[in-house]
Structures are given as C-alpha cells and as structure tokens.
C-alpha cells in the first residue's frame, strides 16, 4: 500500500503524456466514446496524490516528548 500512491501518480502522468504526444505529433484524436479515456488517465495522478496525502500522517517523525515535526 505504501507504493500505490507514487505508482498511480507516475503511471497516470506517463499515460497522460502518451495521450498528449499522440494528439500533438500523430494528429490522433479520440471520438466521443473513446474520449472518456481521459477521465481515468487524469484521475489516476489525482488519486495517487490523495493517497499520499492521506498516508502522510502515518509517516511523520515522532519525538520522545510526543511532539510531531
């Protein structure tokens, strides 16, 4: 579970980059039903960031006197 956030972030950004490059250099565009592919591709990095944000509390440094940094 610790690697899920960064994996979603990096894979989602890579897929987004591939779709943008296909559109720019190959002139490829997606018609309506296929264009819904943009939703999970752009949602994957956002979900990865959300997972990392929610798990950040578990990875804080805790000192002996109870203070967090």
N, C-alpha and C positions, 0 to 999 in steps of 0.2 A: 504494500500500500504506500510505502514511502516513495516509490519511484513512479507511481501513477500520475501525479501532478506534473512533474517535469516531462514525462513521456507524452502525455496528452498535449502539453504546451508545444514541445518541439515537433511532434508528428503533425499536429494541426497547422503549425506555421509552415512546415515543409509542404503539406498538401495545398495550403493557400498559395504559396509561392509557385507551385507547379501549375495550378489553375490560372494564376495571373500570367505566367510566362506563356502558357498555351494560348491565352487570349491575345497577348500582345504580339508575340513573334509568329505564331502559326495562323493567326486570324480566326481561331476557332471560337465559336460562341455556342452557348447551350440554349436550346429552345426551352419553352416553359416547364415541362415536367422534369427535365434534367437539371434545370437551373436551381431546383430545390436542393441540389447537392451542396450549394454554398452554405446552407444552414448548418449542417453538421461540421463542415470544414471550418467555418468561422466560430462555431460553438465549442469545438474541441480545445483550442487555446484558452478560451474563457473559462471552461470547466477546469482545465489544468491550473489556472491561476486561482480559481476559487478553492480548489482542493488544497493547494499550497498555503493559501491564506488561512483556511480553517485549521490546518495542521500546524501552523506556526506556533501556536500556544504550547504544543507538546514539545517543541524543540528549543524553548527558551532556556537560558542559563539560570540555574538557581543557586544562590549562595547559601552558606551555612546559617546566616542570620535570617533567612527567609525572604530577602529582597530579590526581586527579579531584575534582570537587566534587559 
